[in-house]
Amino acid sequence: MDMSPPQIVPHEQRRDIVIGVLVAMMLAALDQTIVAPALPTIGASLGDADFLAWIISVYLLTGTAVTPLYGKLSDIHGRRPIMSLALGIFLVGSVICALAPSMPVIIFGRAIQGLGGGGLVALAQTVIADVVPPRERSRYVVYISTVWATSSVAGPILGGFFAQHLSWSLIFWINLPIGALAFFMTHTRLKGLPQIRRDHRLDVLGAALITSATVALMLVLTLGGARLAWTSPIILALALAAALLTAMLLVHLRRAPEALIPLDIFRNEVVGTATASIFFSMFAFIGSTVYLPIYFEFVLGKDSTVAGAGLIALVGGSVIGATIAGRTMPRIVHYKRVATIGLCFAIIALAALSLFASGLSFWQAETLVFVLGIGVGPLFPTATVSVQNAVDRRDLGVATATLAFLRTFGSALGVALMGAVVIGFGIVTDAGVPQSAGAIFDPELAQRAGLAFTVMFALQGLALAISLACFLMMEERPLRGSTPSVAALAE
């Protein structure tokens, strides 16, 4: 096996490289959360409010499809030019969203944003893996979690404030100055990155098949039970198309010389179990990130600013949990324990939220949300480092891209399914929704919303239980890079 370490890069140069890519990643992270508190306002402004979930889901979907492609493009052409390309595409999508006169246009703009955002996330993780050995990598993965958490805290607050007091379009205009800073940082910092170039074939057909299959499935979840009956010919045809496209994708992935997702990599026990665990955890976690503001608005009667700020407990807890896991991983042998205990507490928190969704005060709900965040947080650095540690050096990019792919794919499906629950209970209708549920509190709507979130939290708890089962099956291999301490070996 090729277990050679990453290229040796001086500490100061490594720090500059990491800072550069994290600034770029912040853009993609911010746009996963800043939109959520403004969804009711956007629905009331543009109409077609039952397609609100697509504003989140299509961003995740297109980012999912292109994640492996960016890894191969950066192998061929270098990290820096491909990072600049991703930034440019992302900013073009931001302008389209800001100027959108209708729901289809903003969904199109979000799809363009996702094409760039998926590259920013994948390239940041790949660059860090290029220059940091596995045993030190958990500390740098914590930096990634901190960027996500900071963006997740700032995003809902800014999104809620812009939507309530200014204009929802500022959610997208704000990307331009941040994007300019990100371009400057990456263009200068990545000059010091060692060049690692390889020849690859791009699996464009694979990306097209997975995008088409997922779009068909999401249309079923969006339209079924809302605009069309579940047994209508259109819904049945879409479900059949999703199944056929999925079958075609699996056949293609088995035969393609350089498949979008090489199925052989799942023969590695660590990769298979860790990626499955991340898939189901993101299904639950991103569903909470997107829909908790709506829970705070429609069930607890808060305005959009308070509802957005309510996510601070979730993301703050997640970064604390990730930091604890990242700091302890290099020091202990049984590094799975922190994430395992955390997932157990997260499942308990979701069970309590499901059982008492309509009867909780805001601060009781915030406490449970904080426990959810701190419980899920340790899984992210633990699974990422475990996967990168378990593969040969030549497979590092493929393994990292596969993990990022399934993480984003789980997020997209989670948002779509949770959106189907919201639509099914009549919280979002074609007529639109109030711009601020807290200002126009409707007891009947609050009751329906309470039932919807009872179901939603239960589904998220089930997804986390599956994630825990997969994680428990993951083999715990010693981390490469240095010898564990005597104290660690004694545990």
N, C-alpha and C positions, 0 to 999 in steps of 0.2 A: 504493500500500500504506500502511496505517496503521502507521507505525513510531514513534508517539509514545511517550515513555518512561513508566514508572510514575509515579504521583503523587509529588511531591517531599515527602519526610518527613525531618525533622531527624534527625541521626545518633543522638542519645540516645533519641529516641522509636522509631526503627527498631530499635535494639538491644533495647529493652524488649518490642516486639512480637515479635521473633524469639525471644527467651528464653521468652516465654509460650507460643508455639505449639510450641517444641521440647520443653518439659516435657510437654505433652500427647502429642506424638509418641512420647516415650520409653515411655509405657504400651504403645502398639501394638507398638513395636519389642521391648520386653522379652518380650511374650507370644509372639513368634515363636521365641524361643530357650530360654526358661526351662523349657518343657515337655519338650524333647527328651531330656535326660538321665533324666527320670523316666518315660519311656514304658514301659520294662520293668516298673517297679514298679506303674504304673497298670494295665498288662495283667494282672499277677499278682493285683492286688487286685480288679479289676472283671470279669475274664474277657473273652471275645470278643477275644483279643489280636490276631487277624488284622485287626481294624479299627483298630489303633493309628494307622496312617497318617492316618486320617480326623481324628484329634484335631488334627493339624497342617493337613491339607488343607482341611477344612471352614472353618477360620478364614480361610485364604487365599481360599477360594472365595467366601464371602459378602462378604468385604471387596472382592474383585474386582468383584462384581456391582453394589455400591452406590457405588463410587468416583466414576463420572461423575455419579451422581444428587446426591451431596453438593455437587459443584461448582456445579450448577445451583440447588440449594436455597439455597446461600450467596449466589448472585447475586440471588436473589429476596428472601430474608429477612435477609441480612447474615451476615458471618462468625461473629460472636460467639455468637448464639443457636444456630446450627447446630453450632458446636463444642461448646457445652454439651449439646446433644441427643446428639451422638456419644459424649461422655464418659459420660452417663447410661446409654445403651444398653450400653456396654462394661462398666460396673460391674455392671449387672444380670446380664449373661452370666457375669461372674466369680463372683458368688454362686452361680449355678446350678451351675457347674463344681465349686466348693468343696464343695457339699452333695451332689454326684451319687452315687447308690447303684449305678449301672450304667453300662456303656459307652454305650448309646443316650442317656442323660441327659447325660453329659459331652460327647458329640458335639453334642447340641442346644445346650448352654451355650456351647460353642466357636463354634457358628454365630452365636449372639446376640453374642458378643464380637466376631466378625468384622464384623458389621453396624455396630458402633461403631468398631472399629479402622480399618476402611477409610476412614471419614470423617476420623479424626484424621490419618492420613497424607496424604490428598488435600488437606485444608484447610491443613495446615502448609505444603505446597509452594506452594499457591495464594496464601496470604498473603505468603510471601516474594517470589513473583513480582509481587505487587501493589506492593511498596514498594522493590524493588531492581532497578536497570537490568541488562541482560544482561552487560555487561562486568565488573561487580562481583559478579555472581551466583554465579560459580564459588566464590568465597570462602565465601559463605553455604551453598552446597550442601555444602561440606566440613563445615560445622557439622552439617548433617543427617547426613552420613556418620559424624561423630564420635558423635552420639547413638546411631545404630544400632550402632556398634562398641562403645561403652560398655555399652549394653544387652545386646549379644551376649556381651560378656565377663562381665558380672555375672549375666546370665540362666542360662547353663549351670552356673556355680559355685553359685548359689543353688538352682537346680533339683536338681542332684546332691546338695547338702548336705541339703536338705529331704527328698528321697526316701530317702536312706540313713539319716539320723539322727533325723528328726522325722516329718513327715507330708507326703505329696504334696499334700494340700489347701492347705497354706500357700502353694503356688505361686500360687494364685488369691486367697487372702485378702490377700496382700501388696499386691494392686492397690488395695484400698480406701484406705489412707492415701496412697499415691502419687496415686490418682485425686482425692482431696480437695485435695491440693496443686496438681494440674494444673488443677482447676476454679477455684481461687483465682487462679492465675497468669493463666489465659486470660481470666477474667471481668474482671480489672483491666487487664491489658495491652492487650486488644483494644478497649478504649474509645477508644484513640488511633488506631485504624485508620481511614483514610478510607473512607467508605461508597461502594461501587460496586454499584449494584443494577440488574439488568436483568430483563426479563420472559422466562420460559422455559417450555417444555412439558417435563414429566418423562416420559421414555421408560420407563415401568414395564413395558410389554410386552417391550421389548428386554432389560431386566434379568431378567425372568422366563424368557425364552427362553435367554439365555446361561447362567443358573444351571441350568436344567433340562438343557441339552445337556451341560454340564460334569459334573453329577451322574451322568448316565447313563454318560458315558465313565469317570468314576472308579469307578463300580460295576463296570464291566467289568474294570478293572485290579485292583480289590480282590478280587472274587469269582472271576475267571477263573484257573484253575489251582490255586486254594486250596480253596474250598468247592464249586465247580462246574467241570466240564470246559469248556475253551475252546469246544468245539463243542456245548455243551448248549443247548437251546431258550431258556432264560432269558438266557444270555450273548449269544446271537445276536440276541435281541429287543432287549436293551439296546443293543447295538452299532448295530442298525438305528435305534432311537429316537434315539441320539446323532447319527447321520448326518442323519436327517430334521429334527431340531430345529435342527441347524447350518444346513441349507439354508433352513429357515423364517427363521432369524435373519438370514441374508445378504439374503434378499428383503426382510425388514422394514427392515433398515438402509439399503437403497437407496431405500425409499419413504417412510420416516417423516420428518415435517417437521423434527423435532429428534431425530435418532437418538442412541441411547446412545453409539455410536462412529460419528461421521460418516465414511463411507468416502471422501469427497472429500478429507479431510485427508491421506490417504496418497498423493495425487497430488504433494504436496510431497516431493521426493526425500529431503531430510534427515529429515523425519518418518518416512517409510517405512523407510529403512535403519536409522536410529537406534533406533526402537522394536523392529524385528526383532532387532537386536543385543542390546538389553536383554532381550528375551523369552528368547532362548537362553542368555544368560549367567546369568540368574536361575534358569533351569531347572537349570543345573549348580551354581550357588553355594548356593542354598537347599537343594538336595539334599544338599550337603556339610554345611551347617550342621545339618540335622536328623539325618543318619545317621552322621556321624563319631563322636559319642559311642558309638553302638552298635558301630562298628568298633573303637574303643579297648577296649570291654568284651569283645566276643565273640571278636575276633581276637587282640588284644594282651593280654587278660586283666586289664585294669585295673578298679578299682571305679568306681561311678557318679560319685563326687566327682572323681576324677582324670580320668575320661572327659569330664566337663563342663568341667573346667579346660583340657582339651586343645583346646578351641575358641578359646582365647585367641590362639593363633598365627594362626588363620584370620582372625578379626575384627580383631586387631591389625594384621596385614599389610594387610588391606583398607583400614583407616583411614589407614595410612601411604601406601598407593598413592593413595587419594583425595585426601589432603592435598597430595601432590606434584603431582598433576594440577591441583588447584584453585589452587595457588599459581602454577603456570607458565602456565596458560591465558591470563590477561590480558597476559602479557609476551611471548609468542611468536606468530608467525603460524601456524606449522604445529602447532597444539595437539593434533592427532590422534596425533602420534608417541609420546607417553608411553603412551597407552592401547594403541596397537598393539603396542609392544614388550612391555608388561605382559601382554597376552593371549597372546603367543607363549610367554613364560615359564610362564604358568599352564597352558597346554596341555602343555608338557613335564613339569611337575610332576604333572599327572593321569596322563600316560602312565607315569611312573615308579611312581606309586602303584598303577596297574593291574597293571603287570608284576611288582611285588614286594610285593603286598598282604600275603601271609602271612609274608614273610621279613624284614620291617622291624622294627627296634627302635622303641620309643615315640618316642625323640628323633629318629631318622631320619624317621619319619612326620611328626613335628611340623615338622621343617625343610621338608619338601615341602609341608605344609599352609600354612606361612608364605609360601612362594613363590607358592602358589596365591592366597592372599589379597592379597598385594601386587601380583600380576599382574592380578587382576580389579578391584581397587579403583579404578584410574584411569578405568575405563569409565563409572562411574556419574555423576560430575560432568560428564564430557566429553559424554556423550550427552544428559543433562538440559539443560545450558546450550545445546548445539547446537540441540536441538528448539525451545526457547523463543526462541532468537535467530532462527530461520528463519521464524517465522510472524508474521502481522500482530498488532497489539496486541489486536484484537477476538477473535482466535482463541487467545489465550494460555491461557485457562482450559481450552478444549477440548483443545488440544495437550498440556498438562500432565496433564490427567485421562486422556487416551488413553495417554500414556507410563506413568503409574502403573498403569493398568488392565492393560496388557500385561506390565508388570513383575510384578504380582501374579499374573496368569493363568499366566505361565511358571513362577512359583514353585509354584503349586498343582499344575500338571501334573507338574512335576519331582518333587515330593514323592510324588504318586500313583504315578508310574512307578517311582521308586526303591523305594517300598513294595511294589510288585508283584514286584520282584526279590528283596527280602528274604523275602517270603512264598513265592515260587517255589522258593527254596533251603531252605525249611523252618526258617528261623531263628526265625520267629514262627509259632506254631501256635495252634489253637483252645484247646489245653490251657493256654496261657499260657507265660510265660518266667520264668527265675529273676529274683528281685528284684535280684540283683547278680551279673552274669556273672563278675566278677573273683573273687568269693568262692566261686563254685561253677563252677570252670573245667572245661569239658568239651572234651577234645581233638577228638572227632568233630564237635561243634558248631562248634568253632573252624575246622576244616577246611572245613566247608560255608560258614561265614561268609566265610572267605578267598576262596572261589570266587565268592560273591555280590558281594563288594566288588571283585573283579577285573573283573567285568562292569559293576558300577555306576560305577567310576571311568572305565572305557572309554567308557561312554555319556555321562558328564559331559564327557570330553575331546572327544568328537564334537560335543556341543552347543556347547562353547566354540569349536571350529573353525568351525562355522557362524556363530557370533556374530562372530568375527573377519572372516570373508568379508563379512558384511553391513556391518560397520563400515568396512572398507576401501573399500566403494562409496559411503560417505557423503561428500557434498560438504563441503569445509571453507570456510565462509563467515566473513568478518570479523565480529568481535563488536561489536555496537552499544554505544554508551555513551561512548566516548572514542576518540581517535586513537592507534594503536599507536606505540610509541617508535621512534626511528630505529634503535636496535640491533635491535629485533624485526624491522623491515622488512628489515634487511640479512641476515637468516637465509635 
